[in-house]
């Protein structure tokens, strides 16, 4: 049995590993890029790899933690106490424990307590299906005061999904996001702990790909697939970028829904409709190497919509700057549609747009702190998850026999992340291994 997997990220490589471990199938992975890792791929700062988009693990990320152990890398996970702040009206407030809510001055003392209680209420919800019919703003407006909503929740939603889409986001998405963070605390009033692999996510993908190859999996980088088509014989044909065609019994695609729609021939109309209605925000990361520390926070939420970015992730407040040649590394993070004016700016234009706001975070900041900047655009990084999404979401079964799809738009209600990508890879492997092959 010949199985093709499109994509050498965490989902594709995990699926390849499980199939190779449990069957005698010949597995081939095709990756369009020249590198492994997908959204968790890396570049280098002072000779040390670091992710193009910030990544970390929560203590509840059991799937990828277990896989790290399976790969002999359990001692390579560093666990660090996180530090979180929130910027509102150009002022920064600690958000490291729920007790910091009591010091959040944009809200009255009564509303600070109510905000904490509303967060606790979200953490106690066990059945996310009860939230399916609500958008996030509908649920929040029913469960918190308008002052709380305007001063905290609304700016966060707008920052993540833009003015265009924040009103559509389903409450289960917010529940999934909050629930993951709560699980990474030992108790409601404790600080969050986050994991990061010593040596970057490269060590995970290098070890995972080597394990796959040791089991006979073939991995082809720089190998985009231009077309998938079912043959009369029952096999699936993959067209390569160079014109070559290859035949497989089963195909697992881990590409975004919009890409899958473009390259796949013969999908049922109802399935194509779901693919075409799946929308994404792109991650735009301006990464700065600085001479000095910008703030004391690893994760700085920007709840002030006068700022042109939505988050400042100071990676070297989680992993010591000595790892990166003593450069302080910060991600200035944005999620944008391709129509956004900010999305169309180049690296220098974006930097000039951002610089004045760094002074609001640290009045001592000056442009000469910047050693070097890096610019990363990651298409399809954040699916837009609407209310009642479970009936709108494309299934893994595509309507074409022995062709399955798995991507970040299908891990609902959880948010994207390497842990859920590993879980998805295992799910897709099980799905394919159970399928009868008709030749």
Phi and psi in degrees as a GROMACS rama.xvg file:
@    title "Ramachandran Plot"
@    xaxis  label "Phi"
@    yaxis  label "Psi"
@TYPE xy
-108.596  124.9  UNK-2
-122.894  130.929  UNK-3
-107.343  142.849  UNK-4
-125.714  127.218  UNK-5
-98.5969  112.481  UNK-6
114.525  126.227  UNK-7
-111.269  42.6809  UNK-8
-90.5454  -164.816  UNK-9
-63.1496  -38.1189  UNK-10
-67.2366  -51.1399  UNK-11
-63.886  -44.662  UNK-12
-70.0576  -34.9507  UNK-13
-66.0892  -43.4233  UNK-14
-59.6278  -43.5839  UNK-15
-60.9467  -43.4516  UNK-16
-60.8619  -49.2561  UNK-17
-66.0974  -38.5951  UNK-18
-66.8155  -43.535  UNK-19
-65.3366  -33.1595  UNK-20
-72.634  -30.8585  UNK-21
-109.7  -6.93327  UNK-22
-139.512  173.048  UNK-23
-99.6642  15.0569  UNK-24
-63.2904  150.075  UNK-25
-89.9299  115.317  UNK-26
-109.453  130.988  UNK-27
-126.666  129.653  UNK-28
-106.628  130.63  UNK-29
-113.96  124.916  UNK-30
-120.802  127.104  UNK-31
-69.5579  -30.3625  UNK-32
-87.1051  173.959  UNK-33
-91.7735  9.50136  UNK-34
-141.506  160.51  UNK-35
-84.4243  165.202  UNK-36
106.593  -17.1102  UNK-37
55.9238  -127.131  UNK-38
-67.6799  -14.5526  UNK-39
-104.448  20.5036  UNK-40
-72.8698  167.888  UNK-41
-125.646  165.098  UNK-42
-131.41  -172.412  UNK-43
-119.964  141.4  UNK-44
-121.578  117.127  UNK-45
50.7423  41.8496  UNK-46
83.3928  0.940572  UNK-47
-112.708  129.517  UNK-48
-69.2477  144.356  UNK-49
-149.811  150.354  UNK-50
-68.842  144.809  UNK-51
-66.1518  -31.1787  UNK-52
-126.982  134.809  UNK-53
-52.5378  141.153  UNK-54
-142.232  150.525  UNK-55
-160.503  173.976  UNK-56
-119.616  148.563  UNK-57
-93.3138  159.685  UNK-58
-64.1514  -21.2115  UNK-59
-88.026  1.65134  UNK-60
-80.3571  67.5644  UNK-61
-67.159  -35.1801  UNK-62
-62.3965  -48.6963  UNK-63
-77.6614  -29.445  UNK-64
-65.0803  -42.6697  UNK-65
-64.4852  -38.8339  UNK-66
-68.0715  -37.2074  UNK-67
-58.5292  -42.7958  UNK-68
-64.1082  -42.9186  UNK-69
-59.3722  -33.1454  UNK-70
-85.3177  2.85035  UNK-71
77.7397  24.4687  UNK-72
-115.207  18.1054  UNK-73
-60.5064  -29.7811  UNK-74
-82.7931  0.966454  UNK-75
-98.5545  3.31343  UNK-76
-94.6981  115.96  UNK-77
-93.1988  131.476  UNK-78
-105.103  128.293  UNK-79
-129.947  142.382  UNK-80
-74.4077  124.562  UNK-81
-79.6299  159.089  UNK-82
-132.942  126.23  UNK-83
-126.407  138.232  UNK-84
-135.562  166.787  UNK-85
-133.354  132.637  UNK-86
-100.442  126.26  UNK-87
-143.094  132.396  UNK-88
50.6547  42.9577  UNK-89
65.6966  13.1391  UNK-90
-116.851  148.227  UNK-91
-108.242  134.594  UNK-92
-124.945  141.281  UNK-93
-64.6407  139.083  UNK-94
-136.045  43.4559  UNK-95
-83.0205  -31.1893  UNK-96
-136.617  160.609  UNK-97
-56.7467  -24.6183  UNK-98
-64.5168  -24.6512  UNK-99
-65.9385  -19.7533  UNK-100
-58.6323  -31.2599  UNK-101
-70.443  -13.037  UNK-102
-106.785  7.99528  UNK-103
-82.5151  90.5778  UNK-104
-66.3458  -20.7531  UNK-105
-59.6384  -18.0689  UNK-106
-110.549  151.074  UNK-107
-64.7455  160.374  UNK-108
-59.0008  -36.7174  UNK-109
-64.8519  -42.4667  UNK-110
-73.9083  -26.3926  UNK-111
-62.9687  -42.4912  UNK-112
-64.7392  -43.2467  UNK-113
-65.2691  -35.5115  UNK-114
-63.4403  -43.9308  UNK-115
-61.0466  -41.1886  UNK-116
-67.3174  -36.9444  UNK-117
-68.0683  -37.0874  UNK-118
-65.2006  -41.3493  UNK-119
-63.3069  -39.9094  UNK-120
-60.9491  -43.1301  UNK-121
-61.5997  -41.1924  UNK-122
-66.2338  -23.6472  UNK-123
-90.9123  -8.76895  UNK-124
-71.2652  121.894  UNK-125
-95.1422  -35.2183  UNK-126
-109.078  98.6488  UNK-127
-65.5482  -19.7753  UNK-128
-59.5421  -27.3758  UNK-129
-66.8071  -16.0782  UNK-130
-99.0669  -4.00615  UNK-131
-55.9078  -35.9133  UNK-132
-83.405  -3.44038  UNK-133
-104.374  137.457  UNK-134
-74.5485  163.731  UNK-135
-60.6481  -42.2229  UNK-136
-69.6232  -31.9304  UNK-137
-64.8605  -47.4172  UNK-138
-65.7699  -45.0085  UNK-139
-63.9176  -40.9604  UNK-140
-68.176  -21.5173  UNK-141
-85.2613  -22.0969  UNK-142
-115.949  -8.08719  UNK-143
-136.334  164.863  UNK-144
-73.6229  161.184  UNK-145
-63.2251  -31.7431  UNK-146
-64.5309  -44.4607  UNK-147
-63.4995  -44.7108  UNK-148
-60.1058  -46.4412  UNK-149
-70.832  -34.407  UNK-150
-87.5325  -15.3308  UNK-151
-133.396  -61.6159  UNK-152
-73.1939  -45.7049  UNK-153
-60.5709  -46.7906  UNK-154
-60.0147  -33.8827  UNK-155
-67.178  -44.1437  UNK-156
-65.9824  -41.4849  UNK-157
-64.3542  -41.0014  UNK-158
-61.4421  -37.5725  UNK-159
-80.1346  -38.9274  UNK-160
-120.656  1.59303  UNK-161
76.4402  164.193  UNK-162
-59.6779  -27.1324  UNK-163
-70.3277  -33.3386  UNK-164
-126.364  -8.21743  UNK-165
-64.0726  -27.3497  UNK-166
-73.6629  -15.2356  UNK-167
-90.5736  -17.1737  UNK-168
-64.9748  130.942  UNK-169
-75.8955  148.452  UNK-170
-62.3265  -33.064  UNK-171
-58.8481  -30.829  UNK-172
-63.1865  -47.1322  UNK-173
-64.6011  -39.6735  UNK-174
-58.7576  -46.0916  UNK-175
-61.8481  -41.575  UNK-176
-64.0832  -47.8856  UNK-177
-68.6648  -40.2585  UNK-178
-62.3804  -39.1802  UNK-179
-61.7608  -42.66  UNK-180
-69.3441  -39.5817  UNK-181
-63.0113  -36.3688  UNK-182
-68.5729  -17.4625  UNK-183
-89.3382  11.5074  UNK-184
-112.293  147.281  UNK-185
-73.3631  -22.7009  UNK-186
-159.445  165.992  UNK-187
-58.1844  -32.597  UNK-188
-98.2652  6.8864  UNK-189
-94.2571  167.229  UNK-190
-80.2476  154.827  UNK-191
-76.7207  141.55  UNK-192
-114.181  137.876  UNK-193
-127.007  148.859  UNK-194
-107.62  146.621  UNK-195
-147.033  132.623  UNK-196
-73.7846  131.749  UNK-197
-64.2334  115.684  UNK-198
102.455  6.99389  UNK-199
78.3676  177.918  UNK-200
-68.1997  -11.6435  UNK-201
-56.0574  -38.446  UNK-202
-65.6723  -34.5065  UNK-203
-66.9568  -50.8235  UNK-204
-69.7111  -35.1001  UNK-205
-65.7893  -43.0486  UNK-206
-69.1881  -39.5008  UNK-207
-65.9898  -43.8499  UNK-208
-66.9597  -38.2134  UNK-209
-64.5044  -41.4977  UNK-210
-60.5543  -42.5774  UNK-211
-60.9791  -47.8035  UNK-212
-65.6424  -35.1605  UNK-213
-62.0351  -26.5415  UNK-214
-92.417  6.36839  UNK-215
99.3731  1.01195  UNK-216
-71.3358  135.23  UNK-217
-97.742  128.436  UNK-218
-118.173  120.944  UNK-219
-114.182  112.496  UNK-220
-85.8085  165.396  UNK-221
53.3122  42.987  UNK-222
-133.81  70.7351  UNK-223
-68.5452  144.307  UNK-224
-98.7112  128.651  UNK-225
-99.2363  -17.9831  UNK-226
-158.631  141.717  UNK-227
-120.279  131.309  UNK-228
-147.629  139.095  UNK-229
-81.6438  135.622  UNK-230
-96.4845  161.435  UNK-231
-62.3201  -27.4984  UNK-232
-74.4602  -12.2063  UNK-233
102.352  -11.0447  UNK-234
-84.4822  171.707  UNK-235
-113.877  131.395  UNK-236
-99.7673  131.084  UNK-237
-108.579  126.994  UNK-238
-93.703  127.027  UNK-239
-87.8104  164.001  UNK-240
-63.1962  -28.2911  UNK-241
-88.5842  6.23732  UNK-242
96.3741  -11.6552  UNK-243
-68.4069  146.102  UNK-244
-118.756  139.986  UNK-245
-129.7  147.889  UNK-246
-110.013  136.357  UNK-247
-137.838  153.153  UNK-248
-77.9576  -37.2552  UNK-249
-140.153  151.242  UNK-250
-134.544  131.398  UNK-251
-108.341  119.262  UNK-252
-103.744  128.65  UNK-253
-115.532  22.225  UNK-254
-83.2698  161.494  UNK-255
-58.8818  155.122  UNK-256
-59.6144  -39.6605  UNK-257
-67.9354  -34.0451  UNK-258
-69.4911  -44.3966  UNK-259
-59.1699  -41.7152  UNK-260
-60.2148  -39.8664  UNK-261
-71.6381  -32.1752  UNK-262
-99.8494  -6.19366  UNK-263
-104.904  126.752  UNK-264
-97.8258  135.052  UNK-265
91.5319  14.6065  UNK-266
-70.1731  143.69  UNK-267
-58.7269  146.884  UNK-268
-57.6803  -42.4486  UNK-269
-64.0782  -34.0337  UNK-270
-73.3593  -42.3588  UNK-271
-58.7497  -38.6849  UNK-272
-59.5099  -43.3791  UNK-273
-66.1235  -40.6467  UNK-274
-60.8053  -44.3381  UNK-275
-72.2905  -20.8167  UNK-276
-89.3791  -6.76472  UNK-277
-78.1318  120.753  UNK-278
-116.815  154.135  UNK-279
-132.148  150.894  UNK-280
-101.302  146.443  UNK-281
-94.2769  142.114  UNK-282
-86.9179  128.557  UNK-283
-118.952  114.622  UNK-284
-115.785  121.972  UNK-285
-103.582  115.881  UNK-286
-110.119  124.725  UNK-287
-113.836  136.05  UNK-288
-95.9119  121.553  UNK-289
-116.052  154.32  UNK-290
-75.2866  -27.0699  UNK-291
-129.477  161.821  UNK-292
-70.6973  133.006  UNK-293
-79.7799  -45.7794  UNK-294
-148.379  178.915  UNK-295
-90.0859  -0.829381  UNK-296
-99.1085  142.961  UNK-297
-75.7678  -45.6274  UNK-298
-123.327  113.725  UNK-299
-115.692  104.252  UNK-300
-73.1746  134.704  UNK-301
-103.041  99.751  UNK-302
-96.6317  17.4499  UNK-303
-112.685  107.155  UNK-304
-79.5998  4.581  UNK-305
-75.5711  -19.4398  UNK-306
-74.5015  142.758  UNK-307
-87.3469  2.87147  UNK-308
-130.188  165.029  UNK-309
-108.42  -13.5717  UNK-310
-160.154  148.652  UNK-311
-120.122  113.536  UNK-312
-108.474  107.039  UNK-313
-93.5069  90.2766  UNK-314
-55.4857  -35.2278  UNK-315
-80.2521  4.54997  UNK-316
-92.4472  -1.64884  UNK-317
-110.217  -46.7459  UNK-318
-114.666  130.019  UNK-319
-60.5569  142.854  UNK-320
-62.9215  -19.7201  UNK-321
-61.799  -25.5711  UNK-322
-64.4337  -26.1138  UNK-323
-114.208  37.5148  UNK-324
66.0322  29.5866  UNK-325
68.0016  14.0891  UNK-326
-79.8941  137.498  UNK-327
-86.0378  122.883  UNK-328
-107.906  123.982  UNK-329
-127.149  142.556  UNK-330
-102.393  125.417  UNK-331
-98.9293  108.454  UNK-332
-103.356  141.444  UNK-333
-143.691  148.342  UNK-334
-120.276  118.668  UNK-335
-135.291  150.989  UNK-336
-80.9555  160.634  UNK-337
-68.6733  -13.1896  UNK-338
-87.4367  -10.2549  UNK-339
-65.7688  137.216  UNK-340
-57.3686  -35.5614  UNK-341
-65.4712  -34.9375  UNK-342
-62.4441  -29.5231  UNK-343
-84.7556  -6.38637  UNK-344
-77.5088  147.907  UNK-345
-84.7123  -179.829  UNK-346
-57.8694  -48.445  UNK-347
-68.6406  -38.9993  UNK-348
-63.0819  -41.0437  UNK-349
-67.2645  -41.0402  UNK-350
-60.0711  -45.2245  UNK-351
-63.5629  -33.9724  UNK-352
-68.2452  -36.3496  UNK-353
-83.1534  -31.3549  UNK-354
-52.0243  -46.5104  UNK-355
-59.5517  -26.8584  UNK-356
-81.4592  -21.2128  UNK-357
-67.8125  -29.9078  UNK-358
-67.4543  -27.1166  UNK-359
-73.7706  -27.3519  UNK-360
-78.0964  -42.0058  UNK-361
-139.403  105.882  UNK-362
-58.5284  -20.7227  UNK-363
-83.5229  -9.59129  UNK-364
-61.5912  139.325  UNK-365
-139.787  159.577  UNK-366
-59.7967  -28.8497  UNK-367
-73.5216  -3.66436  UNK-368
-68.5572  -25.248  UNK-369
-76.8524  118.211  UNK-370
-83.3598  -44.1426  UNK-371
-162.487  150.683  UNK-372
-120.309  155.153  UNK-373
-134.919  146.432  UNK-374
-127.288  124.367  UNK-375
-131.728  129.964  UNK-376
-114.728  128.273  UNK-377
-120.549  98.8239  UNK-378
-65.2841  150.24  UNK-379
61.31  30.6262  UNK-380
-75.8868  -35.4274  UNK-381
-129.563  105.314  UNK-382
-65.3229  146.934  UNK-383
-90.2706  108.88  UNK-384
-97.5589  110.895  UNK-385
-88.7039  174.258  UNK-386
-67.8319  155.017  UNK-387
54.6848  36.7473  UNK-388
-70.6809  -25.9023  UNK-389
-61.1076  -30.006  UNK-390
-87.767  -13.4563  UNK-391
-96.0083  -17.6641  UNK-392
-73.6479  133.064  UNK-393
-62.7335  139.771  UNK-394
-78.1602  165.944  UNK-395
-68.3532  -34.2176  UNK-396
-74.2128  122.648  UNK-397
-92.5979  -9.40672  UNK-398
93.699  -9.27299  UNK-399
-107.645  123.313  UNK-400
-58.5327  133.51  UNK-401
67.6332  18.4893  UNK-402
-121.548  117.667  UNK-403
-124.062  154.109  UNK-404
-124.516  137.45  UNK-405
-147.413  118.923  UNK-406
-148.483  -175.56  UNK-407
-67.6594  -15.4021  UNK-408
-80.1911  -1.4917  UNK-409
-121.824  22.6526  UNK-410
-108.319  14.7388  UNK-411
-49.7795  138.979  UNK-412
-90.6195  5.98143  UNK-413
-75.1453  157.323  UNK-414
-87.5637  162.05  UNK-415
-59.2038  155.039  UNK-416
165.053  156.171  UNK-417
-64.0908  -29.6301  UNK-418
-62.7635  -46.8275  UNK-419
-73.3056  -24.3236  UNK-420
-67.9435  -40.277  UNK-421
-63.2436  -46.195  UNK-422
-58.9387  -41.9056  UNK-423
-64.918  -41.1861  UNK-424
-58.7964  -41.2702  UNK-425
-66.5044  -37.9221  UNK-426
-64.9453  -43.7918  UNK-427
-66.7398  -38.8202  UNK-428
-60.422  -45.4357  UNK-429
-60.412  -41.5516  UNK-430
-61.8179  -44.8701  UNK-431
-71.1273  -39.3498  UNK-432
-67.2403  -23.1262  UNK-433
-84.1462  -12.8685  UNK-434
-79.9541  133.882  UNK-435
-75.0079  143.351  UNK-436
-104.146  122.092  UNK-437
-103.352  111.321  UNK-438
